[in-house]
């Protein structure tokens, strides 16, 4: 049985609202997206949408939390692999995985921008960052690290490069996603001493 058949009507509507917000943000950006547009895209009235969420911010907060959980579940599954394989899987997740496009990077940049002033989203983003850096610290602790000896320092540098290169792909037309992926993977391998 498919996942959608197992979902309750409320879960299906929440999913439709998430997808509608995502689509609206990709088309117009978060700041210019109205609750009425999200509701229309989800096939419901704004008042009906408010039955499920308190507002646009609440939709984004829940949506981001779901994405963060999916990311953390994926990286948890990498721990059984060798360090070289983990680096490849990590790089694929953020630079070549299913659904990673320039517009998706733009969507995440919009989320990060909102997180600056949204306390709930800021907390969720900070927690995701902590978990990702903890994973990278553990990964680098299993490698020779001939360039930077401290695994936590390696994790900080690699996470900053991840955010920086993904942003650069969005704003620099001369940098492709494939180029960013190659640069990032090579830098991680080099820092790991592999």
N, C-alpha and C positions, 0 to 999 in steps of 0.2 A: 504494500500500500504506500502511496506517495506521501511525502511529508505534509503537503497541503491538505490532503484528505484527513489527516490525523489532527489538524489544527482546529481549534474552536472558532466560531464566527468572530469572536472578539480578537483572537490572535491573528486571524486573516485580515481583519480591518487594521489592526496595529501594523502589520507587515505592509499593507497597502499605504498606510500613512508614512511609514519609514521610506518606502520606495518613492512616494510622491515628494517628500522633502528632499531626498537625494536628487531626484530629477530636477526639481525647481532650483536647487542650489547650483547644480551643474549649468543650468540655463541662464540664471540671473545673478547668482551669488547670494549669500545668506542675507546680507543687509537689505537687498532689494526684493527678497521673497516675502510675500505676505501670507498670513495664516489662511486667508480666503483662497489664495492660489494653491496652497498645499491641499486644502480641503477639496477644491475642484479637481485637482489632479488625482486625488484619492477616490473621487466619485462620491463625495458626501458633502453635506453642508458644514460650514464652520462650527455651528453649534453642536453638530453630531461629532465632529472631530474633538471638540472640547470635552466630550464625554470620556474620551480615552486619554487625553493629555491636557495639561493646564495651559499650554501655549506652545509657540514655536520653539522656545528655548528648551522646554521639557522634552519635546520630540527629539531634538538634537542631542540632548544629554543621554537619553535612553539609547538612541541609535549609536552614539559613540561608544557607550558602555558595551553594547552588543558586539561592535567591531573589535574593541579591545579584548574582549573575552575570546573571540575567535582567533585573534593573533596569538594570545597567550596559550591557547590550546594547541595551536600549530607548533609553536616553538617548544612546548613541553614534549611534543612527540619527537623532537630532533635529538634529545639527550642520549638516546641509545646508539647514535651514530658516531663515527670517528670525528675528530675535530675538523678534518678537511671536508668531510661530507656535511657537517653542521654549518660550516662557513658557506658552502655552496647552497644549502637549503635556506639559510638565513638571507643570503643575497637574492635568491630566487623569489622569496616571499615579498621582498620590498621593491625589487626592480624588474622582475620578469614573471611574477605569479599571475594567475588568472585574474583578470579585471584590473591589472595595474596599467593605467594609461595616463597620458598627460592630464586629461580631465579629472581622473580619480585623484591624482596628486593635488590638483587644484582644489578638489573637494576637501581633502584632508587639511590643506593649508587654510581653507576657510574655517574649518573646525578649530584649528590651533589659534587663529585670530580671535574667534569668539571666546575661547578659553581664557584669554587675557583678562576679561572682565566678568566672566560667568563663573562663580565660585564652585558650582557643582562640576562643570565641565573641566575647570582648571584642576580640581582634585582628581578627576578621572584620568586626565592627561598625565598629571604628575605620577599617579600610581602606575600607569602603563609604562612610563619612562623608567621608573624604579625597577619594575619587573623585567623589562627588556635589558637594562644595564646589568642587573643581577645575573640574567642568563648569559650575557656576554662575558661577564667577569668569570663565571664558572667555566665557560668555554675556553677562555684564554688561560685559565689556571692549568689546563691540560696540555698546553703547548710550550715549546722552548722559549718563545718571546725574546729573540736576540736584540731587538731594537728598543723596546720599552719593557723594562723588567716587571713592573707591577701590573698584574692582570686587571685591576680596577682602572688604572690609567688607560690601558688598552681599550677597555670597554667604553670609557668616557669619550676617547678620541673617535672610536668607530661609530658610536651613536651620534656624535656631532657630525661626522662625515655623512652618515645616513641621511640625517635631516637636511644638511647642507646640499648634498648632491641631488636629492629629490626636489628641493626648492629650485636649484639651478636648472634642472631639466624643465621645470615649468616656465621659468623666466628667460632662459637663454636658448634662443632658437638654434644656436650652433652646437648645443650639447644634446645628443639623443639619449633616450633611455638605455639603449644598448651600450653606449659609451660610458654612461654613468655606472651601469652595472659592472662593466669591465674594470673601470677605475676602482670602484669600491671593493670588488672581489680581490683584485690584486693587492690593494692596500691592506686588507684583512689578512691575506695569506702572508704578506711581508711582515706585518706586526706580530703575527703568530709564530714567525720563524719557521714556516713550513716550506 
